[in-house]
Amino acid sequence: MPSSLIPPLAGKAALVTGGSRGIGAAIVRRLAQDGAAVAFTYSASSERAAALVAEIETEGGKARAIRADSADVDAVKAAVAEAAKAFSRIDILVNNAGILIRNLVDDYDPADFDRMFAVNVRAPFIAIQAALPHMRAGGRIITTGSVTADRSGFPGASVYSMTKGAVASMTRGLTRDLGPRGITVNAVQPGPTATDMNSSEEGRALTRPLMAIGRVGEDHEVASLVAYLAGPESSFITGSALTIDGGYLA
Ligand SMILES: NC(=O)c1ccc[n+]([C@@H]2O[C@H](COP(=O)([O-])OP(=O)(O)OC[C@H]3O[C@@H](n4cnc5c(N)ncnc54)[C@H](OP(=O)(O)O)[C@@H]3O)[C@@H](O)[C@H]2O)c1
C-alpha cells in the first residue's frame, strides 16, 4: 500500500476508558477507523459495548470491551493489564470515563465527592501508572477534561469543576515526568457536547446562547481532536489542555 494510504494509527494499540457511549464511543470508533486496535472499558452498558465491538469488527477493525468500574483501583489495573496482554503493548491511552454528580455546596454528599474524584481523577492516574510499563517512546496519553476547569458556568458544578481542574494540572505534572521518555501527555477540554451526560433540553437551552457557533458539540468532533493528539502529527504537543467548545469560553 502506498504510505499515503496507510491509516495514521495502523499497527498501534489503544485503550480508551468509558468507551461504550458518548464521547468515548466516538473516540473508539475514530481510533479504529484510523487503524488502531482498540480496547475500551465500560461500567454498566454491556449491550452497547458488545454492539460497538461488533460494529468495528464488521468494518474490519479490532476491538475489545472490558468491564471495569473506574472507581475501583484494582479493576482499572486489571483492565490495563488485559488490554496490554491482548495487544502486546499500549501505544495510546485515552482516559475518558467521567461522571457528573451535581449539587449545591450546601447539600453536597461527601460520598459523592469521593466518587467524583475516584472516577474523574484517581482512575486516570492509576491507568497511566499501570499502562507505563507497556508503553514505549512515542506513546500518547490523553485525558478528557472539561471547559469547567476554566469556567464554571452554572451552580452545582463545583466538585465536577475541581476534578477537571485536577485533570489539567495532572497533565502538566506528568508531562515533566514522561517527556524525557518520549511520551506525550495532553488533555482535551470539551464544552457542552451532545451526549447522555448533557441530554436535558433545559441544560442545552441554557448553554446554547453561550456557544459562539450557536450549537453544542458532537461527540465525533471531540474524537477528531483526540485522534490528532493520538497520531504522529502531534509530536510536539505535550502538557496542553486543549479546549474544544464552539466558542463557549470565548
Ligand atoms: N458531554 C459533555 O458536555 C462533556 C463536556 C465536557 C467534558 N465531558 C467529559 O467527557 C467524558 C465523556 O463524557 P460523555 O458526555 O460522553 O458521558 P456519557 O455519555 O455519560 O458516557 C460516559 C462513559 O463513561 C463510562 N463510565 C461512566 N462511569 C464509569 C465508571 N465508573 N467506570 C467505567 N466507565 C464509566 C460510561 O460507561 P457505561 O455506559 O457502562 O455507563 C460511558 O461509556 C467525561 O470525562 C466527561 O466529564 C463531557
The ligand as a MOL file (V3000), in Angstrom:
LIG
                    3D

  0  0  0     0  0            999 V3000
M  V30 BEGIN CTAB
M  V30 COUNTS 48 52 0 0 0
M  V30 BEGIN ATOM
M  V30 1 N -20.9280 15.8040 27.3810 0
M  V30 2 C -20.3780 16.9430 27.7280 0
M  V30 3 O -20.9780 18.0260 27.5550 0
M  V30 4 C -18.9690 16.9720 28.2940 0
M  V30 5 C -18.3320 18.2000 28.3780 0
M  V30 6 C -17.0450 18.2530 28.9010 0
M  V30 7 C -16.4130 17.1010 29.3110 0
M  V30 8 N -17.0660 15.9020 29.2230 0 CHG=1
M  V30 9 C -16.3250 14.7140 29.6670 0
M  V30 10 O -16.2620 13.7960 28.6010 0
M  V30 11 C -16.1560 12.4690 29.1080 0
M  V30 12 C -17.2270 11.6050 28.4760 0
M  V30 13 O -18.4920 12.1900 28.7830 0
M  V30 14 P -19.8250 11.8510 27.9800 0
M  V30 15 O -20.5690 13.1060 27.8660 0
M  V30 16 O -19.5110 11.0480 26.7930 0 CHG=-1
M  V30 17 O -20.5460 10.9590 29.1050 0
M  V30 18 P -21.5980 9.7830 28.9780 0
M  V30 19 O -22.3940 9.9360 27.7280 0
M  V30 20 O -22.2860 9.7670 30.2880 0
M  V30 21 O -20.6700 8.4620 28.8160 0
M  V30 22 C -19.8130 8.1410 29.8910 0
M  V30 23 C -18.9680 6.9450 29.5290 0
M  V30 24 O -18.1050 6.6810 30.6410 0
M  V30 25 C -18.3980 5.3860 31.1580 0
M  V30 26 N -18.3480 5.4050 32.6020 0
M  V30 27 C -19.0810 6.1560 33.4650 0
M  V30 28 N -18.7690 5.8420 34.7310 0
M  V30 29 C -17.8360 4.8610 34.6580 0
M  V30 30 C -17.1360 4.1070 35.6270 0
M  V30 31 N -17.3260 4.2920 36.9400 0
M  V30 32 N -16.2710 3.1760 35.1880 0
M  V30 33 C -16.0600 2.9650 33.8690 0
M  V30 34 N -16.6960 3.6410 32.9010 0
M  V30 35 C -17.5750 4.5660 33.3030 0
M  V30 36 C -19.7900 5.0500 30.6770 0
M  V30 37 O -19.9180 3.6270 30.6810 0
M  V30 38 P -21.3490 2.9090 30.8650 0
M  V30 39 O -22.0260 3.0590 29.5240 0
M  V30 40 O -21.0720 1.4960 31.1650 0
M  V30 41 O -22.0600 3.6230 31.9440 0
M  V30 42 C -19.7690 5.7010 29.2870 0
M  V30 43 O -19.1000 4.8840 28.3630 0
M  V30 44 C -16.2760 12.6010 30.6270 0
M  V30 45 O -14.9960 12.5950 31.2000 0
M  V30 46 C -16.9380 13.9500 30.8170 0
M  V30 47 O -16.6510 14.5040 32.0620 0
M  V30 48 C -18.3250 15.8020 28.7250 0
M  V30 END ATOM
M  V30 BEGIN BOND
M  V30 1 1 1 2
M  V30 2 2 2 3
M  V30 3 1 2 4
M  V30 4 1 4 5
M  V30 5 2 4 48
M  V30 6 2 5 6
M  V30 7 1 6 7
M  V30 8 2 7 8
M  V30 9 1 8 9
M  V30 10 1 8 48
M  V30 11 1 9 10
M  V30 12 1 9 46
M  V30 13 1 10 11
M  V30 14 1 11 12
M  V30 15 1 11 44
M  V30 16 1 12 13
M  V30 17 1 13 14
M  V30 18 2 14 15
M  V30 19 1 14 16
M  V30 20 1 14 17
M  V30 21 1 17 18
M  V30 22 2 18 19
M  V30 23 1 18 20
M  V30 24 1 18 21
M  V30 25 1 21 22
M  V30 26 1 22 23
M  V30 27 1 23 24
M  V30 28 1 23 42
M  V30 29 1 24 25
M  V30 30 1 25 26
M  V30 31 1 25 36
M  V30 32 1 26 27
M  V30 33 1 26 35
M  V30 34 2 27 28
M  V30 35 1 28 29
M  V30 36 1 29 30
M  V30 37 2 29 35
M  V30 38 1 30 31
M  V30 39 2 30 32
M  V30 40 1 32 33
M  V30 41 2 33 34
M  V30 42 1 34 35
M  V30 43 1 36 37
M  V30 44 1 36 42
M  V30 45 1 37 38
M  V30 46 2 38 39
M  V30 47 1 38 40
M  V30 48 1 38 41
M  V30 49 1 42 43
M  V30 50 1 44 45
M  V30 51 1 44 46
M  V30 52 1 46 47
M  V30 END BOND
M  V30 END CTAB
M  END
